[in-house]
């Protein structure tokens, strides 16, 4: 690496993984612009390794969904914007797992959706990961054709410490980020978080080899990951909800219940963001978003549901988000990948 490119590594030991956002001391403190190479464990903590390993038997509840961190960023103060660019996300193993939980998911009785019928059966699927070909193999448990799916690695969980000294379980998404489970959080995306505590305290985990929108059964193709991020800081302008930027899109998130309110939060943030970036009246921004916006679902299974509102940047003439930090971080990512 060149002398100007600062690269650090974070490989937590099993006892260093956390299961919450907020309240923890940082494992690492970095300067803005630092590249961080890190490892994450899967949502089962690596305990589910075969179709016979039922999570209810091999996992220790409530210690699910471990995250790597926190990572503190020097100079980050409440009200600032923490920018996290995902450079690379790669499965750490040649296998991954998914499962149904008896009382977790969008199509089963849960603790908050009480039904008299039996919950879904607990079942595990083992996926074969071919990293060279970029595929994962779905094998049905009870007959029928196998299906080869393309890898689309992402992180289901990424966020910062919440405001007001609150601590949230890592499975809960909210204004701090957390377990949003949106496939939009893939390599090439910059995620913007409002800083709530000194240092920001970034954590991430819950790697998915791929996931459909909604994560309907409650789990994705869950995998440990080797991940590279660049973290940076924009003074001021901290968004109320996590925002995302890619080369083509701007996106806003909302994570609450019910689902229609998560939709409203994400759409409201995108409309107001578009108005701020262009100088449009808010109703003009609403009109444009109504005609050109997209609304992919993050999850409909967690303690809060997540919706995403997206708008192509080509519909925002002259708009530059977060002082252009996405373009700068893309350049840093390209330099890192070239020299790796």
Secondary structure, 3 states (H helix, E strand, C coil): CCCCCCEEEECCCHHHCECEECCCCCCEEECCCEEEEEEECCCCCCCCCCCCCCHHHHCCCCCCCCEEEEEEECCCCCCCEEEEEEEEEEECCCEEEEEEECCECCCCCCCCCCCCCCCCCCEEEEEEEECCCCEEEECCCCCCCCEEEECCCEEEEEECCCCCCCCEECCCCECCEECCCCCCCECCCEEEEECCCCCCCEEEEEEECCCCCECCCCCCCECCEEEEEEEEEECCCCCCCCEEECCCEEEEEEEECCHHHHHHHHHHHHHHHHHHHHCCCHHHHHHHHHHHCECCEEECCCCCEEEEEEEEHHHCCCCCCHHHHHHHHHHHHHHHHHHC
